[in-house]
Each structure stands twice: as C-alpha cells, then as structure tokens.
C-alpha cells in the first residue's frame, strides 16, 4: 500500500515539473490589460521628470536620466490604437529591453507579475490582423479573464523605423 502512495506522489511531482510556465508582467492602459514576458523588463519605476526633445515624433514623450543613462520614454497608446492618457505623470514606466535597445514605456498601472502555464497562452499567426496591425502577440487566460500579450519587439522595431 505504501509503495502505491509513494509512486503516486512521485508521479504527481513529475507532472508538476512538466508544466512549463511563462512569467508575465500584467499592466493596464486605459481599460485594457496587457502582458509582456518579464524577461523583457529591466525595471519598473515611478514617472520622472521628462526632458522634451524638439522635433521628435509624437509618440516620444522625451527622455529621462536613469542613473546616468539617457532613455527615451514612449507613449505606446498611439501604437495600440488607444486614446492618449490624460496625465503622463501618473502611472508607471516600464523600462524594457529589446536586444540592445533600452526604453521606457508608459502604463497606467502594473497589476501583477504571475507565472502563467504555457497552455494558457495562445500566440497569433504572423498574418493575424491583431498581430500585424495592433502589436498584439497573442492572448492569455489569467484568472478567468483574457489579457492581450504585447508584441514589444515589433512595436519597438516600428518605433525605431519612424525615428
């Protein structure tokens, strides 16, 4: 009898180990929830004084000095087809990394950082209009609600191309 209990426990442990997860940072912009892989985030900071850069594209709010590094701060609302925020000094900045590029993006609030099972994540095909036009990589089920996964790489590549 005891052997069955032990092998049952071992089997359960093996099944738990096989569940692969992705750690997502969930954040809010207006009334929508988004998520990105935590590995793309260097840090989360409160808004700082922004230095305006003349003749920069509208989506670049300016630059900040983060411990001696000058970083652009991007308002991603226009990329996502959302209205502009009323106050850019509220909320938080996600300092995100894509390759060697390091930028700040504005979000209203960081909601949570969660481990989400890969089976709860669905990635859109490249030709899906949500992915190609709205920078949505896919969706994830988190606590019985759907969260849009932001295609940060494409968004930053397009921002870089505009600059």
C-alpha positions in Angstrom: 0.0 0.0 0.0 2.7 2.5 0.9 4.5 1.9 -2.4 1.5 3.0 -4.3 1.2 6.2 -2.3 4.9 7.0 -2.9 4.7 6.3 -6.6 1.6 8.3 -6.8 3.4 11.2 -5.1 6.3 10.8 -7.4 4.1 10.8 -10.5 2.3 13.9 -9.2 5.7 15.7 -8.7 6.8 14.7 -12.2 3.6 16.1 -13.7 4.0 19.3 -11.8 7.6 19.6 -13.1 6.4 19.1 -16.7 4.1 22.2 -16.5 6.1 24.9 -18.2 5.2 28.5 -17.3 6.0 32.0 -18.5 6.4 34.8 -16.1 4.3 37.7 -17.3 4.1 41.3 -16.1 0.5 42.4 -16.3 -0.3 46.1 -16.7 -3.2 48.4 -17.6 -3.5 51.0 -20.2 -6.9 52.8 -20.0 -9.4 50.0 -19.5 -7.4 47.3 -21.2 -5.0 44.7 -19.7 -1.8 43.7 -21.3 1.1 41.4 -20.5 4.7 41.0 -21.6 7.3 38.5 -20.7 9.1 39.6 -17.5 12.4 38.9 -19.2 11.8 41.9 -21.4 11.5 44.2 -18.4 14.6 45.6 -16.7 12.7 47.5 -14.0 9.5 49.4 -13.1 9.8 53.0 -12.0 7.6 55.9 -11.0 7.4 58.7 -13.6 10.3 61.1 -13.6 10.9 64.5 -15.0 10.9 64.2 -18.8 13.1 66.4 -20.9 11.3 67.2 -24.2 13.2 66.5 -27.4 12.3 69.1 -30.1 11.1 67.7 -33.4 10.7 64.2 -32.1 7.8 62.0 -33.2 4.6 62.5 -31.2 4.8 59.1 -29.5 8.2 60.0 -27.9 7.3 61.9 -24.8 11.0 62.8 -24.2 14.0 61.4 -22.4 14.8 60.6 -18.8 18.0 60.2 -16.9 18.0 56.8 -15.2 21.2 56.6 -13.1 23.3 58.3 -15.8 21.6 56.5 -18.8 19.5 58.7 -21.1 16.5 56.8 -22.1 13.6 57.7 -24.4 10.1 57.4 -23.0 7.5 56.2 -25.4 3.7 56.6 -25.1 2.5 53.3 -26.7 -1.1 54.3 -26.7 -1.0 55.5 -30.3 0.6 52.3 -31.4 -2.2 50.3 -29.8 -4.9 52.5 -31.2 -5.9 53.8 -27.7 -6.6 57.4 -26.8 -3.9 59.5 -25.3 -3.5 59.4 -21.5 -4.8 62.5 -19.6 -1.8 62.8 -17.4 1.6 61.2 -18.3 2.9 61.9 -14.8 0.6 59.3 -13.3 1.1 55.6 -13.5 4.4 53.9 -14.0 7.2 53.5 -16.5 8.3 50.0 -17.6 12.0 50.1 -18.5 12.0 47.5 -21.3 14.8 45.9 -23.2 14.7 44.6 -26.8 18.2 43.5 -27.8 20.5 46.3 -27.1 17.7 48.9 -27.1 16.5 50.1 -23.7 13.4 52.4 -23.5 10.7 53.4 -21.1 7.1 52.9 -21.9 4.2 54.5 -20.1 1.5 52.4 -18.4 -1.3 53.4 -16.1 -0.6 50.7 -13.5 1.4 47.5 -13.1 -1.2 45.0 -12.0 0.8 41.8 -11.2 3.7 39.6 -12.0 2.5 36.0 -12.5 3.7 32.6 -13.6 1.2 31.6 -16.3 1.2 28.0 -17.7 2.2 27.9 -21.4 -1.0 26.0 -22.1 -3.0 29.2 -21.2 -1.1 31.3 -23.8 -2.1 31.4 -27.4 0.1 33.1 -29.9 -1.4 34.5 -33.1 -0.1 33.6 -36.6 2.0 36.3 -38.3 -0.8 37.2 -40.7 -3.4 37.8 -38.0 -4.6 41.4 -38.2 -4.4 41.8 -34.4 -0.7 40.9 -34.6 0.3 42.8 -37.7 -1.8 46.0 -37.1 -2.3 46.2 -33.3 1.0 44.8 -31.9 -0.8 42.0 -30.1 1.3 38.9 -30.0 -1.5 36.7 -28.6 -3.8 36.2 -25.6 -3.5 34.6 -22.2 -6.1 33.4 -19.8 -5.3 34.8 -16.4 -7.8 34.4 -13.5 -10.7 33.7 -15.9 -10.1 36.8 -18.0 -8.2 37.4 -21.2 -5.1 39.5 -21.3 -3.5 40.8 -24.5 0.1 39.9 -24.9 2.1 42.9 -26.3 4.4 42.3 -29.2 7.1 44.5 -27.7 9.7 43.6 -30.3 7.6 44.6 -33.3 6.4 47.8 -31.5 9.9 48.9 -30.7 11.2 48.0 -34.2 8.4 50.1 -35.8 9.1 53.0 -33.4 12.8 52.8 -34.3 12.0 52.9 -38.0 9.8 56.0 -37.6 12.6 57.8 -35.7 
